[in-house]
Amino acid sequence: MQWIFGYGSLMWRPGFTFVERREAQAFGYHRAFCVFSHVHRGTPDRPGLVLGLARGGSCRGMAFGVADSNWPEVLAYLRAREQATAVYLEREISLTLNDGARVQATTYVADPAHHQYAGQLGIEEQLRLVRQGVGQSGANPEYVESTVRHLEEMGIVEGPLHDLMARLKKVG
């Protein structure tokens, strides 16, 4: 079996066939709104803002076990979805599953050398980008709301994401 680690929309919209789904934690990376979206949640002229894995800390998310026989098809799908503009680097990372087992998983890490890498933006700039972003996968605020809702279902509260969601709700 091969493993995939989802920390954003893959958690709630994987789009591929899997045989197992488990909560997991990655160490050495954290979830951050650090990628300008030019395709899925924005355009080059009106970018949105999406999550990436950035160096440092840890990240709880979802691990998906994929049957070896389906791996080539799933990997091709993920590369088409996650690498539309090559802002992510495909990496193998260690995960700790919710039962303590350790596995290697494929995931997509934000590339700090890419022109779509946003780095650490202030909350007002995040709000501006999320409010304006609409791309082929829909409106950027929906992405934030779905991600926060699924994190909460997993018992995860992340201050920056929840703060962004609260501010989006306040202003509309």
C-alpha positions in Angstrom: 0.0 0.0 0.0 1.1 3.6 -0.8 0.2 6.6 1.4 -0.8 10.1 0.6 -0.9 12.9 3.1 -3.6 15.6 2.8 -3.6 18.8 4.8 -6.0 21.0 2.9 -8.6 20.2 0.3 -7.3 16.6 -0.1 -8.7 15.9 3.4 -12.2 16.6 2.4 -12.1 16.2 -1.4 -9.5 13.6 -2.2 -10.9 12.7 -5.7 -9.2 9.3 -5.9 -9.9 5.8 -4.8 -8.4 4.7 -1.4 -8.7 1.7 0.8 -7.9 3.3 4.1 -8.3 6.8 5.6 -6.5 7.7 8.9 -5.7 10.8 10.8 -2.0 11.4 10.8 0.6 13.9 11.9 3.6 15.1 9.9 6.6 16.6 11.7 8.9 19.2 10.2 6.1 21.0 8.3 3.1 23.1 9.2 0.0 24.1 7.4 0.0 27.7 6.2 -1.8 30.0 3.7 1.4 30.6 1.8 0.5 29.9 -1.9 -1.1 32.4 -4.3 -3.7 30.4 -6.2 -3.7 31.1 -10.0 -5.9 28.1 -11.0 -8.1 26.4 -8.4 -9.1 29.4 -6.2 -8.0 32.3 -8.2 -6.4 33.5 -11.4 -3.1 35.2 -12.3 -4.9 38.6 -12.4 -6.9 38.0 -9.2 -5.1 35.4 -7.2 -6.6 33.6 -4.3 -4.7 32.1 -1.3 -4.4 28.4 -0.6 -2.6 26.1 1.9 0.8 24.7 1.5 3.1 22.8 3.8 5.8 25.1 5.0 9.0 24.2 6.9 8.9 23.9 10.7 6.5 22.6 13.3 4.0 19.8 12.7 0.7 19.3 10.9 -2.2 17.1 11.6 -4.1 15.9 8.6 -5.4 12.9 6.8 -3.5 9.9 5.4 -5.0 7.9 2.6 -3.8 4.4 1.9 -3.9 3.5 -1.8 -3.7 0.0 -3.2 -0.5 -0.6 -5.1 -2.5 -1.6 -8.2 -4.2 1.9 -8.2 -1.0 3.8 -7.4 0.0 4.8 -10.9 -3.5 6.2 -11.7 -3.8 8.0 -8.3 -0.3 9.5 -8.6 -1.0 10.8 -12.2 -4.3 12.3 -10.9 -2.5 14.0 -7.9 0.3 15.4 -10.2 -2.3 16.9 -12.5 -4.3 18.4 -9.6 -1.4 19.6 -7.4 1.1 20.5 -10.0 -1.0 22.7 -12.3 1.5 25.5 -11.9 4.4 23.6 -10.2 4.2 25.6 -7.0 4.3 22.5 -4.9 7.2 20.0 -4.6 6.2 16.4 -4.5 7.9 14.9 -1.4 8.0 11.6 0.6 7.6 12.4 4.3 7.2 10.3 7.5 3.8 10.3 9.1 2.6 9.0 12.4 -0.8 7.5 12.1 -3.4 7.9 14.8 -2.6 4.4 16.2 1.1 5.3 16.5 2.2 3.4 13.3 4.8 5.2 11.1 4.5 5.3 7.3 6.1 7.1 4.4 3.6 9.2 2.4 3.6 11.3 -0.7 2.6 14.9 -0.1 3.0 18.3 -1.7 5.1 21.0 0.0 5.1 24.7 -1.0 8.1 25.7 -3.0 9.6 28.9 -1.5 11.5 29.6 -4.7 8.3 29.6 -6.9 6.8 33.0 -7.9 3.4 31.9 -6.4 4.9 31.3 -3.0 3.3 34.0 -0.7 5.3 33.4 2.4 3.9 34.8 5.7 1.2 37.3 4.9 -0.6 39.5 7.4 -4.2 38.7 8.2 -5.5 41.7 6.2 -3.7 40.7 3.1 -4.9 37.1 3.5 -8.5 38.4 3.8 -8.1 40.5 0.7 -6.8 37.6 -1.4 -9.3 35.1 -0.1 -12.3 37.4 -0.7 -11.2 38.1 -4.3 -10.2 34.6 -5.2 -12.4 32.5 -7.6 -11.0 29.8 -9.7 -11.8 26.5 -11.5 -12.5 24.8 -8.2 -14.8 27.6 -6.9 -14.6 30.6 -4.5 -11.7 30.9 -2.2 -13.9 31.6 1.0 -15.6 28.2 0.4 -12.1 26.6 0.5 -11.3 28.2 3.8 -14.7 27.3 5.3 -14.5 23.6 4.1 -11.0 23.3 5.4 -11.8 24.7 8.8 -15.0 22.6 9.1 -13.1 19.4 8.4 -10.3 20.4 10.8 -12.9 20.9 13.5 -14.4 17.5 12.7 -11.0 16.0 13.5 -10.8 18.0 16.7 -8.1 20.4 15.3 -8.2 24.1 16.1 -5.5 26.1 14.4 -5.5 29.7 15.5 -4.5 31.4 12.2 -7.0 29.4 10.1 -9.8 29.9 12.6 -9.0 33.6 12.9 -9.2 34.0 9.1 -12.5 32.1 9.1 -14.0 34.3 11.9 -12.9 37.5 10.0 -14.4 36.2 6.7 -17.7 35.6 8.5 -17.7 39.0 10.2 -17.4 41.0 7.0 -19.3 38.6 4.8 
